[in-house]
Amino acid sequence: MAGGTARFGGSAWIVAAAPTPMAAAALTPSDLAALLDTAGRQRGAAAEADKLHGIVRNEQMHQPAAAEQAMGVHLQGLVRQLDAVCQTL
């Protein structure tokens, strides 16, 4: 993602690492903070990671497993497309 969707900050890195709510819920606050750091977050990564960890573990984020998996595959494709477009700009 360097040079592409990296300009969108941590969100693109997190979605690429965990495209489904189940995968995102498995990330620890340390994992999320590392992704934010990789994305270039310079301040407040730990606090933001704690906040995101609470959000992704929220029951309302989840769908039936098959639906989550299908949406995750679709989302991965969208992120790759966005990354390709961003790299051409």
N, CA, C and O atoms as a GROMACS GRO file, in nm:
protein
  356
    1MET      N    1   0.080  -0.120   0.000
    1MET     CA    2   0.000   0.000   0.000
    1MET      C    3   0.084   0.126   0.000
    1MET      O    4   0.030   0.236  -0.008
    2ALA      N    5   0.212   0.114   0.008
    2ALA     CA    6   0.296   0.233   0.010
    2ALA      C    7   0.270   0.317  -0.114
    2ALA      O    8   0.278   0.266  -0.226
    3GLY      N    9   0.240   0.442  -0.094
    3GLY     CA   10   0.218   0.533  -0.206
    3GLY      C   11   0.076   0.530  -0.260
    3GLY      O   12   0.037   0.620  -0.334
    4GLY      N   13  -0.002   0.429  -0.227
    4GLY     CA   14  -0.138   0.419  -0.277
    4GLY      C   15  -0.235   0.463  -0.170
    4GLY      O   16  -0.243   0.581  -0.136
    5THR      N   17  -0.308   0.367  -0.118
    5THR     CA   18  -0.407   0.398  -0.016
    5THR      C   19  -0.344   0.437   0.116
    5THR      O   20  -0.415   0.471   0.211
    6ALA      N   21  -0.212   0.433   0.124
    6ALA     CA   22  -0.143   0.476   0.246
    6ALA      C   23  -0.182   0.619   0.281
    6ALA      O   24  -0.180   0.657   0.398
    7ARG      N   25  -0.215   0.698   0.179
    7ARG     CA   26  -0.252   0.838   0.206
    7ARG      C   27  -0.385   0.850   0.280
    7ARG      O   28  -0.418   0.959   0.327
    8PHE      N   29  -0.461   0.742   0.291
    8PHE     CA   30  -0.587   0.745   0.365
    8PHE      C   31  -0.567   0.717   0.513
    8PHE      O   32  -0.664   0.711   0.588
    9GLY      N   33  -0.445   0.699   0.554
    9GLY     CA   34  -0.416   0.679   0.695
    9GLY      C   35  -0.440   0.537   0.741
    9GLY      O   36  -0.438   0.443   0.661
   10GLY      N   37  -0.462   0.523   0.870
   10GLY     CA   38  -0.472   0.391   0.931
   10GLY      C   39  -0.588   0.307   0.883
   10GLY      O   40  -0.579   0.184   0.887
   11SER      N   41  -0.695   0.369   0.838
   11SER     CA   42  -0.814   0.291   0.802
   11SER      C   43  -0.783   0.190   0.691
   11SER      O   44  -0.827   0.075   0.700
   12ALA      N   45  -0.710   0.231   0.589
   12ALA     CA   46  -0.679   0.139   0.480
   12ALA      C   47  -0.590   0.025   0.528
   12ALA      O   48  -0.608  -0.089   0.484
   13TRP      N   49  -0.497   0.053   0.616
   13TRP     CA   50  -0.409  -0.051   0.668
   13TRP      C   51  -0.488  -0.150   0.754
   13TRP      O   52  -0.465  -0.270   0.747
   14ILE      N   53  -0.580  -0.100   0.833
   14ILE     CA   54  -0.660  -0.188   0.920
   14ILE      C   55  -0.752  -0.274   0.835
   14ILE      O   56  -0.764  -0.394   0.859
   15VAL      N   57  -0.818  -0.214   0.736
   15VAL     CA   58  -0.908  -0.290   0.650
   15VAL      C   59  -0.831  -0.396   0.571
   15VAL      O   60  -0.880  -0.507   0.552
   16ALA      N   61  -0.711  -0.362   0.526
   16ALA     CA   62  -0.630  -0.460   0.453
   16ALA      C   63  -0.589  -0.576   0.544
   16ALA      O   64  -0.584  -0.691   0.500
   17ALA      N   65  -0.558  -0.546   0.669
   17ALA     CA   66  -0.516  -0.649   0.764
   17ALA      C   67  -0.634  -0.732   0.815
   17ALA      O   68  -0.619  -0.850   0.845
   18ALA      N   69  -0.749  -0.670   0.826
   18ALA     CA   70  -0.866  -0.737   0.884
   18ALA      C   71  -0.991  -0.690   0.810
   18ALA      O   72  -1.058  -0.597   0.855
   19PRO      N   73  -1.024  -0.754   0.699
   19PRO     CA   74  -1.136  -0.706   0.617
   19PRO      C   75  -1.276  -0.742   0.670
   19PRO      O   76  -1.376  -0.697   0.614
   20THR      N   77  -1.283  -0.822   0.774
   20THR     CA   78  -1.413  -0.858   0.829
   20THR      C   79  -1.419  -0.817   0.976
   20THR      O   80  -1.316  -0.805   1.041
   21PRO      N   81  -1.539  -0.795   1.028
   21PRO     CA   82  -1.549  -0.763   1.171
   21PRO      C   83  -1.489  -0.871   1.260
   21PRO      O   84  -1.430  -0.840   1.363
   22MET      N   85  -1.503  -0.999   1.221
   22MET     CA   86  -1.446  -1.107   1.300
   22MET      C   87  -1.293  -1.097   1.303
   22MET      O   88  -1.231  -1.114   1.408
   23ALA      N   89  -1.233  -1.071   1.188
   23ALA     CA   90  -1.087  -1.056   1.181
   23ALA      C   91  -1.042  -0.933   1.258
   23ALA      O   92  -0.940  -0.936   1.327
   24ALA      N   93  -1.117  -0.825   1.247
   24ALA     CA   94  -1.081  -0.702   1.318
   24ALA      C   95  -1.093  -0.721   1.470
   24ALA      O   96  -1.012  -0.668   1.546
   25ALA      N   97  -1.194  -0.796   1.513
   25ALA     CA   98  -1.213  -0.820   1.656
   25ALA      C   99  -1.099  -0.904   1.713
   25ALA      O  100  -1.072  -0.898   1.833
   26ALA      N  101  -1.033  -0.981   1.628
   26ALA     CA  102  -0.921  -1.064   1.675
   26ALA      C  103  -0.793  -0.982   1.695
   26ALA      O  104  -0.700  -1.029   1.759
   27LEU      N  105  -0.790  -0.860   1.640
   27LEU     CA  106  -0.672  -0.775   1.658
   27LEU      C  107  -0.669  -0.720   1.800
   27LEU      O  108  -0.772  -0.682   1.855
   28THR      N  109  -0.553  -0.717   1.857
   28THR     CA  110  -0.537  -0.659   1.990
   28THR      C  111  -0.515  -0.508   1.976
   28THR      O  112  -0.484  -0.461   1.866
   29PRO      N  113  -0.530  -0.434   2.084
   29PRO     CA  114  -0.498  -0.291   2.076
   29PRO      C  115  -0.354  -0.268   2.029
   29PRO      O  116  -0.328  -0.171   1.958
   30SER      N  117  -0.262  -0.356   2.068
   30SER     CA  118  -0.123  -0.343   2.022
   30SER      C  119  -0.113  -0.364   1.871
   30SER      O  120  -0.038  -0.293   1.803
   31ASP      N  121  -0.188  -0.460   1.818
   31ASP     CA  122  -0.190  -0.483   1.673
   31ASP      C  123  -0.242  -0.360   1.600
   31ASP      O  124  -0.185  -0.315   1.501
   32LEU      N  125  -0.352  -0.306   1.652
   32LEU     CA  126  -0.411  -0.187   1.590
   32LEU      C  127  -0.316  -0.068   1.597
   32LEU      O  128  -0.302   0.007   1.500
   33ALA      N  129  -0.249  -0.050   1.711
   33ALA     CA  130  -0.154   0.060   1.724
   33ALA      C  131  -0.038   0.042   1.626
   33ALA      O  132   0.009   0.140   1.568
   34ALA      N  133   0.007  -0.081   1.607
   34ALA     CA  134   0.116  -0.108   1.512
   34ALA      C  135   0.072  -0.074   1.369
   34ALA      O  136   0.150  -0.018   1.292
   35LEU      N  137  -0.052  -0.108   1.334
   35LEU     CA  138  -0.103  -0.074   1.202
   35LEU      C  139  -0.112   0.077   1.184
   35LEU      O  140  -0.079   0.129   1.077
   36LEU      N  141  -0.157   0.147   1.287
   36LEU     CA  142  -0.165   0.293   1.280
   36LEU      C  143  -0.026   0.354   1.267
   36LEU      O  144  -0.007   0.450   1.193
   37ASP      N  145   0.071   0.298   1.341
   37ASP     CA  146   0.209   0.346   1.329
   37ASP      C  147   0.262   0.324   1.188
   37ASP      O  148   0.325   0.412   1.130
   38THR      N  149   0.235   0.205   1.133
   38THR     CA  150   0.280   0.173   0.997
   38THR      C  151   0.219   0.270   0.896
   38THR      O  152   0.283   0.307   0.797
   39ALA      N  153   0.096   0.310   0.923
   39ALA     CA  154   0.026   0.403   0.833
   39ALA      C  155   0.075   0.547   0.849
   39ALA      O  156   0.034   0.636   0.774
   40GLY      N  157   0.163   0.570   0.948
   40GLY     CA  158   0.219   0.704   0.963
   40GLY      C  159   0.157   0.785   1.075
   40GLY      O  160   0.186   0.904   1.087
   41ARG      N  161   0.074   0.723   1.156
   41ARG     CA  162   0.015   0.797   1.269
   41ARG      C  163   0.126   0.835   1.366
   41ARG      O  164   0.198   0.747   1.414
   42GLN      N  165   0.141   0.962   1.395
   42GLN     CA  166   0.252   1.007   1.476
   42GLN      C  167   0.215   1.031   1.622
   42GLN      O  168   0.300   1.019   1.710
   43ARG      N  169   0.092   1.064   1.647
   43ARG     CA  170   0.049   1.090   1.785
   43ARG      C  171  -0.083   1.019   1.813
   43ARG      O  172  -0.168   1.005   1.725
   44GLY      N  173  -0.097   0.976   1.936
   44GLY     CA  174  -0.224   0.922   1.980
   44GLY      C  175  -0.260   0.785   1.925
   44GLY      O  176  -0.376   0.747   1.928
   45ALA      N  177  -0.161   0.710   1.874
   45ALA     CA  178  -0.192   0.580   1.815
   45ALA      C  179  -0.248   0.484   1.919
   45ALA      O  180  -0.343   0.410   1.890
   46ALA      N  181  -0.192   0.484   2.038
   46ALA     CA  182  -0.238   0.391   2.141
   46ALA      C  183  -0.382   0.422   2.183
   46ALA      O  184  -0.464   0.331   2.197
   47ALA      N  185  -0.414   0.548   2.202
   47ALA     CA  186  -0.550   0.587   2.240
   47ALA      C  187  -0.649   0.556   2.128
   47ALA      O  188  -0.759   0.507   2.154
   48GLU      N  189  -0.610   0.584   2.005
   48GLU     CA  190  -0.697   0.554   1.891
   48GLU      C  191  -0.715   0.404   1.877
   48GLU      O  192  -0.825   0.357   1.844
   49ALA      N  193  -0.610   0.328   1.901
   49ALA     CA  194  -0.618   0.181   1.893
   49ALA      C  195  -0.714   0.127   1.998
   49ALA      O  196  -0.793   0.037   1.970
   50ASP      N  197  -0.708   0.181   2.118
   50ASP     CA  198  -0.802   0.138   2.223
   50ASP      C  199  -0.946   0.168   2.183
   50ASP      O  200  -1.035   0.086   2.204
   51LYS      N  201  -0.968   0.285   2.127
   51LYS     CA  202  -1.102   0.324   2.083
   51LYS      C  203  -1.151   0.231   1.972
   51LYS      O  204  -1.263   0.181   1.977
   52LEU      N  205  -1.066   0.206   1.872
   52LEU     CA  206  -1.102   0.118   1.762
   52LEU      C  207  -1.128  -0.024   1.810
   52LEU      O  208  -1.218  -0.091   1.761
   53HIS      N  209  -1.049  -0.070   1.906
   53HIS     CA  210  -1.066  -0.205   1.959
   53HIS      C  211  -1.205  -0.222   2.018
   53HIS      O  212  -1.269  -0.325   1.999
   54GLY      N  213  -1.252  -0.122   2.090
   54GLY     CA  214  -1.387  -0.128   2.144
   54GLY      C  215  -1.492  -0.129   2.035
   54GLY      O  216  -1.593  -0.199   2.047
   55ILE      N  217  -1.470  -0.053   1.930
   55ILE     CA  218  -1.567  -0.045   1.820
   55ILE      C  219  -1.576  -0.177   1.745
   55ILE      O  220  -1.686  -0.227   1.722
   56VAL      N  221  -1.462  -0.235   1.707
   56VAL     CA  222  -1.465  -0.356   1.624
   56VAL      C  223  -1.513  -0.478   1.701
   56VAL      O  224  -1.553  -0.577   1.640
   57ARG      N  225  -1.509  -0.473   1.833
   57ARG     CA  226  -1.557  -0.585   1.913
   57ARG      C  227  -1.707  -0.572   1.945
   57ARG      O  228  -1.766  -0.660   2.007
   58ASN      N  229  -1.768  -0.462   1.902
   58ASN     CA  230  -1.909  -0.438   1.926
   58ASN      C  231  -1.993  -0.542   1.852
   58ASN      O  232  -1.970  -0.567   1.734
   59GLU      N  233  -2.088  -0.600   1.919
   59GLU     CA  234  -2.172  -0.704   1.862
   59GLU      C  235  -2.245  -0.657   1.735
   59GLU      O  236  -2.267  -0.736   1.644
   60GLN      N  237  -2.281  -0.530   1.730
   60GLN     CA  238  -2.355  -0.478   1.616
   60GLN      C  239  -2.272  -0.473   1.488
   60GLN      O  240  -2.327  -0.456   1.379
   61MET      N  241  -2.141  -0.489   1.499
   61MET     CA  242  -2.054  -0.490   1.381
   61MET      C  243  -2.061  -0.623   1.307
   61MET      O  244  -2.023  -0.631   1.190
   62HIS      N  245  -2.109  -0.726   1.372
   62HIS     CA  246  -2.103  -0.861   1.317
   62HIS      C  247  -2.227  -0.901   1.241
   62HIS      O  248  -2.339  -0.858   1.271
   63GLN      N  249  -2.205  -0.985   1.141
   63GLN     CA  250  -2.309  -1.044   1.059
   63GLN      C  251  -2.289  -1.196   1.064
   63GLN      O  252  -2.191  -1.242   1.122
   64PRO      N  253  -2.381  -1.275   1.006
   64PRO     CA  254  -2.355  -1.418   0.997
   64PRO      C  255  -2.220  -1.444   0.928
   64PRO      O  256  -2.179  -1.368   0.841
   65ALA      N  257  -2.152  -1.550   0.968
   65ALA     CA  258  -2.015  -1.576   0.922
   65ALA      C  259  -2.002  -1.574   0.770
   65ALA      O  260  -1.908  -1.516   0.717
   66ALA      N  261  -2.094  -1.637   0.700
   66ALA     CA  262  -2.086  -1.642   0.554
   66ALA      C  263  -2.098  -1.503   0.493
   66ALA      O  264  -2.029  -1.470   0.397
   67ALA      N  265  -2.187  -1.422   0.548
   67ALA     CA  266  -2.204  -1.285   0.497
   67ALA      C  267  -2.079  -1.202   0.526
   67ALA      O  268  -2.034  -1.126   0.440
   68GLU      N  269  -2.023  -1.216   0.646
   68GLU     CA  270  -1.900  -1.143   0.679
   68GLU      C  271  -1.788  -1.181   0.584
   68GLU      O  272  -1.716  -1.095   0.534
   69GLN      N  273  -1.773  -1.311   0.558
   69GLN     CA  274  -1.667  -1.358   0.470
   69GLN      C  275  -1.683  -1.301   0.330
   69GLN      O  276  -1.586  -1.254   0.270
   70ALA      N  277  -1.805  -1.305   0.276
   70ALA     CA  278  -1.831  -1.254   0.142
   70ALA      C  279  -1.805  -1.104   0.134
   70ALA      O  280  -1.744  -1.055   0.039
   71MET      N  281  -1.850  -1.031   0.236
   71MET     CA  282  -1.826  -0.886   0.236
   71MET      C  283  -1.678  -0.855   0.252
   71MET      O  284  -1.629  -0.757   0.196
   72GLY      N  285  -1.606  -0.939   0.326
   72GLY     CA  286  -1.462  -0.920   0.342
   72GLY      C  287  -1.387  -0.938   0.212
   72GLY      O  288  -1.297  -0.861   0.180
   73VAL      N  289  -1.425  -1.040   0.136
   73VAL     CA  290  -1.362  -1.064   0.005
   73VAL      C  291  -1.390  -0.945  -0.087
   73VAL      O  292  -1.300  -0.896  -0.156
   74HIS      N  293  -1.513  -0.899  -0.087
   74HIS     CA  294  -1.551  -0.783  -0.169
   74HIS      C  295  -1.471  -0.660  -0.126
   74HIS      O  296  -1.419  -0.587  -0.211
   75LEU      N  297  -1.460  -0.637   0.004
   75LEU     CA  298  -1.388  -0.522   0.055
   75LEU      C  299  -1.240  -0.528   0.017
   75LEU      O  300  -1.180  -0.425  -0.017
   76GLN      N  301  -1.180  -0.647   0.023
   76GLN     CA  302  -1.040  -0.660  -0.017
   76GLN      C  303  -1.021  -0.619  -0.163
   76GLN      O  304  -0.924  -0.552  -0.197
   77GLY      N  305  -1.115  -0.660  -0.248
   77GLY     CA  306  -1.109  -0.620  -0.389
   77GLY      C  307  -1.121  -0.470  -0.406
   77GLY      O  308  -1.050  -0.410  -0.486
   78LEU      N  309  -1.211  -0.408  -0.330
   78LEU     CA  310  -1.227  -0.263  -0.338
   78LEU      C  311  -1.102  -0.189  -0.292
   78LEU      O  312  -1.062  -0.089  -0.352
   79VAL      N  313  -1.040  -0.238  -0.185
   79VAL     CA  314  -0.918  -0.175  -0.136
   79VAL      C  315  -0.806  -0.187  -0.239
   79VAL      O  316  -0.731  -0.092  -0.261
   80ARG      N  317  -0.796  -0.304  -0.304
   80ARG     CA  318  -0.693  -0.319  -0.409
   80ARG      C  319  -0.720  -0.223  -0.525
   80ARG      O  320  -0.626  -0.164  -0.579
   81GLN      N  321  -0.847  -0.208  -0.563
   81GLN     CA  322  -0.880  -0.115  -0.671
   81GLN      C  323  -0.847   0.028  -0.632
   81GLN      O  324  -0.788   0.102  -0.711
   82LEU      N  325  -0.884   0.067  -0.511
   82LEU     CA  326  -0.854   0.202  -0.463
   82LEU      C  327  -0.704   0.226  -0.458
   82LEU      O  328  -0.657   0.333  -0.496
   83ASP      N  329  -0.630   0.128  -0.412
   83ASP     CA  330  -0.485   0.139  -0.405
   83ASP      C  331  -0.427   0.158  -0.546
   83ASP      O  332  -0.337   0.240  -0.565
   84ALA      N  333  -0.477   0.083  -0.643
   84ALA     CA  334  -0.427   0.096  -0.780
   84ALA      C  335  -0.456   0.235  -0.835
   84ALA      O  336  -0.370   0.296  -0.899
   85VAL      N  337  -0.575   0.287  -0.811
   85VAL     CA  338  -0.610   0.421  -0.858
   85VAL      C  339  -0.520   0.525  -0.792
   85VAL      O  340  -0.468   0.615  -0.858
   86CYS      N  341  -0.503   0.513  -0.660
   86CYS     CA  342  -0.421   0.610  -0.586
   86CYS      C  343  -0.276   0.609  -0.633
   86CYS      O  344  -0.210   0.713  -0.633
   87GLN      N  345  -0.226   0.493  -0.672
   87GLN     CA  346  -0.088   0.487  -0.718
   87GLN      C  347  -0.069   0.555  -0.852
   87GLN      O  348   0.043   0.594  -0.886
   88THR      N  349  -0.176   0.570  -0.930
   88THR     CA  350  -0.164   0.638  -1.058
   88THR      C  351  -0.173   0.790  -1.045
   88THR      O  352  -0.141   0.862  -1.140
   89LEU      N  353  -0.216   0.838  -0.930
   89LEU     CA  354  -0.231   0.983  -0.911
   89LEU      C  355  -0.100   1.047  -0.873
   89LEU      O  356  -0.095   1.169  -0.853
   0.00000   0.00000   0.00000
